[in-house]
């Protein structure tokens, strides 16, 4: 192993009271583990966090259900409640309505009583998420605060999975040395309450104008690169799948602004829920055309549209890919740097897959 650290690892649950916007990242880094050129040892990224208290577990179950219902599942349950009521099936109607509304009340009560954060990116729900998902972040020395960088960064995250719960907004801000602008599907900004939350954490609707404006201000941007299409990729015991071959627009933005592209692989994202994929890919075509998710899924204990399984997650960052500034990049230049980005994803995956316990897996890019 090299005497100089090449990779850093932070188990977010170890931050405790340090998880605060006023605490500098240098203090967070004192909780880091280091590794040399070979990365971390086999299965080391599968280390488990302490057990949750009943209150923490309740907050995570209700908080995840709240997010899922606000993202569209609530319409399913309330529609079923209305149908049952119209058919005279009052007991099932009340059950569906209570199932939809009860998590909202419980979560809000916990949030009001126990959350003391000054910034929604540092709220109690994020702290509990660190423990619930045993969340770890791994990055190369090139992204460490001790290394000076020029120009903005574009964090490109895959896979999306049903919901990319490994994303911790505060951690991306710290690694990027500034508040990160998150790109989200425009339809999410039309949903009640969800729009307010997304705006508070620094998200913006996904369009070229917003991305270019943020990069022109020399601000970092983050995007889940495979998007809605990534939700419908089927993984196996031996293969992960990333929908990236057509994702060239972000490379064009990087070349126009001289930004660096940072590949980020979310180990475990594909195992948080069990997706039900139709063989004719009808839901995928409808979802992609409407830019919304219509993928049925099962969560904890086979729970339909329910909270996630408690799976260890590791968000692993690759080497920043520096892009020379080209005011009008040619298609050949875009294709070239897109190929470099795909190679970086594969290198990042292969470097750390054994540490996550996936030594038998390969990454297929489609």
N, C-alpha and C positions, 0 to 999 in steps of 0.2 A: 504493500500500500504506500502511496506517495505520502511524504511528510507534510505536504501542504494540502489543506482541504480542497477538494474539487466539487463536493456536493454538501449541501446543508439540509437538515431535516428538522422540522418543528412539529411536535405533537401539540395541537392547539389547546387541548384540554389542560396542558401543563401551564398555560399562561395565567390562569386564575385571575387575580385582581389586576394583573398587568394588561388584560384585555380592555383597554381604555384608550380613547382617542388622544389623550394628553400624554401617554407614555410613548417615548421614542422607540423606533424599531430596534435601535441598538440594545435596549433593555430586553426586548423580546428575543433577540439573537443569543442572549446569555442562556436561554433554555434550549438552544439548538444542539443537535448531534451532528458530527461531521463524518465524511467518508472520503476516500481517495478515488483514484481513477476507476476502480471497479464498482463503485457505488456501494450501497448497503447490502448486508448479507442476506442470504436466502430466508424468505418469510419475515424479514424484519419489519416490513411495512404492514404486516398483519397483526402487529401488537395491539392488544385490546386496552381500552380505557376502563377506568373504574365503573362499577355498576351505578346506574342512575337511582336517585331517590324516587319515591312514589310521586312527589310533586314534579320533578324533572321529567319523569316518564309521561305523566299526564299532560304536561305542557307540550311535549313533542308529539304525542298522539293527536291531541286536539289541534295543535298548530299546523300539523301536516294536513289533517282533514280540512281545516279551514282554507288552506291554500288550494288544495285540490278542488274543493267545492266552489271557491271563488273563480277558479280557472275554467269552470264549466260543468264539473260533475254535479254541482248543486242543482243545475237546471234539470239534470236527469232525475234526481231524487224528488224534486218538487213537482215535476211533470207526472211522475208515478203517483205521488200523493194526490194530485188533482184528478187523475184518471180513477184512482180507487174511490175518491170521494164522490165523483159523479156516478160511479157504479153502485154506490151505497155501501162500500166496504170501508166503514169509518175507522175501524181499528188499524188496518194497514195504512190508511191515509195519515192518521196521527203518527204512526211509527215512522213513516218516511219523512214527515215534516220535522219531527223531533230529532231524527238522525241528522238532518241537514242543519238545524238551528242550534242544537245543544252544544256542539263543539265551539261555536262562535261565542256563546255565553261563557262557557268554562274558560276558554282561552283568554277572553277579554278580562275576566275577573282575575286570573293569575297575572296577566300583564299589568293591570292597574295596581295590584297589591305588591308585586315583587320586582317589577322592572324599575331600575334607577338610572338607566343609561341616558346620557345627554344626546346621543346620536343613535339613530335606528339601526345603523350598521354594527353597533356594539351591544344590541339588546340581549335580553335574557334568552330569547329564542335562539340566537346564534351561539351563545355559551352552551346551552343544552344540546344544540346540534353537534358541537365539537365532541361531546361525550357520547351521544347517542350513536354517532357514526364513526367513532374512534378516529377522527379526522386528522390527517397528516399532510403537511406540505413539504415538498422536496424541490430544491432549485440548485442550479449550478453556480459556481463562484462568480460567473459573469453577471449574475443578477443580484449579487450580494451588495449591501450598501457601501462597502469599501471600494467598489469599482465604479469609477466615474463613467457616465454615459452621456451621449448627445442625441438629441431628437426624441420624439415620442415613441412609445411602445404600443404594439397592437397584440394583445393576448388572444390567441386563437385556441379555443377549448373544444375538445371532443372527448368522449361521445356525449351526445345530449341525453340519451336515455329517456325515461318518462319525464323526470324532472332532474336537472343537474344539481343535486343538493350539495355536492362537494364545493360549490362556489361560496367562498367567504369574502364578502366585499371588502372588509377591512384589510384582509391579508393581501389582496391584490393592490390596494392603495399603498400599503407599506412596501411591498416589493417594487412597485413602480415609482416610489418616492413622490407620490402625488395622487390626488383623487382621480379615480378611473371612471371613464364614461362607458356605461354598459349599453349594449345594443340589444333590444328585445323586439319581439314581433309586434307590429303596430296594433293588432287586434287586442292585445293585453291592456293597452291604454284606454280601451273603450269599456272595460269591465269595472263595475263599481268597486271602490275601496282598493282594488289592486293597482289602479293607476296611481293613487296617492302614495302607496308603499313604494312602487317602482321609482317614482320621481324623488322620493326621499333618499333612496340608496344610490341615486345618480344614474338611473337608466334613461334611455331615450329611444323613441321609435326607430326601427331599422330602416334607414334610407340614406342614400348617398350624400345628401346635403348635410345631414347631421354628423355623419362620420367625417366628412371633409372639414367641416367647421371645427370640430374638436381637435383634429390633427393640426389644423392651421393655427390653433391657439397653443400648440406644442403640448397638448394634453394627451394622456394615454387613453386607449380605447380597448374594450374587451368584448368579445363576441363568441357565442357558442356556435362554432363554424358549420357544423352539419345541420343545425336547425331542425325544423319539423321533419324533414326527410330522415334525419338521424334517428328519430324515434322508432322508425319502422325497419331498422336493420336487424336481422336475425343473427344472434351470436350463438356459439356452441362451446362445448368444453375445451375445444382446441383452437378456437378462432374468434377474435374480435373483429368487428367491421366498422369502418369509418367512412362516411359519405363525404368525400372531399374532392373527387376528380373534377366536378363542375364548379367548385368554389374558388373562382379566380378573381372575382371582383375585389376581394379584400387585398389581394396582391397589387392590383392596380392602384388602390388607395395608398398602399405603403410606398410604392414607387413615386407617386405624385408628390408625396410629402417627405420622402426620405426617412420614413419610420422603420423601425426594426420589428420583424414578425417573431413572436414568441410562441412556439407550440406548447400546448398544455394538455396532458392526457389525464383524464379522470379515471384512475383504476378503481373499479367497483361500481361505477355508474350503471353499467349494464345489468347488474345483479340486484339493484334496489327493489325492483318490481318484476313480476312475471308478465310479459306482454302477450296478448292474444292476437296473432297476426293472421289475417285472412289470406288464403292461398291465391286469390285473384288480385290482391293488392288494391282492392277498391277503396278501402279507407285511406290508404296512402295517397292515391291519386286525388281524392277529394280534399284531404288535409293539406297537401302541397299546393293545390290550386287556390284554396281559401286562406292559406297560411295560418291554419289552426290545427289542433291535435284532436283526432277522433280515434285514438288507439285505446281499445279496452285493455285493462290491466288488473292484476291481483297483487295485493300487498301482503302484509304481515299475516301469516297463518292462512293464506288463501282468501283474504278479505277483498271483495270486489271494490275497486276504486278506493281502496283503503290505504292506511299509512304504510310507510316503507318497512321492509325488512331491516333489521339492525345489522348492517354489513360494514366492515371497515372500509373506509375510503382513503385514497392517497392521490392528491393532486400533484402531479409531477411536471415540472417545467423543463423545457429543453433549452438548448443554446439559442440566444437571440440571433436571428438572421437579418443582418444589416442590408438594407436596400438603398442603392444610390438614387438620389432624387432626379426624376425625369418628369418634366412638366407635362409631356405628352408621351407616355411610355408606349412602345410598339407592342404588338401582339406577341412577337418573338421574345421580348424582354419579360412580359407578363408570364408567358409559358415557362420560361427558364426559371424564374424565381418561384413560380408555383411548384415546379418539380423539386426545387431545393427545399421548399416547405414540406412537401410530402415526405421527402427523404428524412427531414428532421423529425417528423412525427414517428417514423419507423425506428429511427435511431434512439429516440427517447423511450419508446415502448420497449425495444429490445434490451436497452441498458438496464431498465428497472423492473422488468416483468418477473424475474426470479425473486427479487426482494419482496414482491407482492404475492408470491406463491403461484405465479402463472408461468413457470418456466416452460410448460408444454404448449403454451399458446403462441399464435402468430397474429399479426395485424394485417388484415386485408383492407385495402383502400379501394372503394368503388365510386 
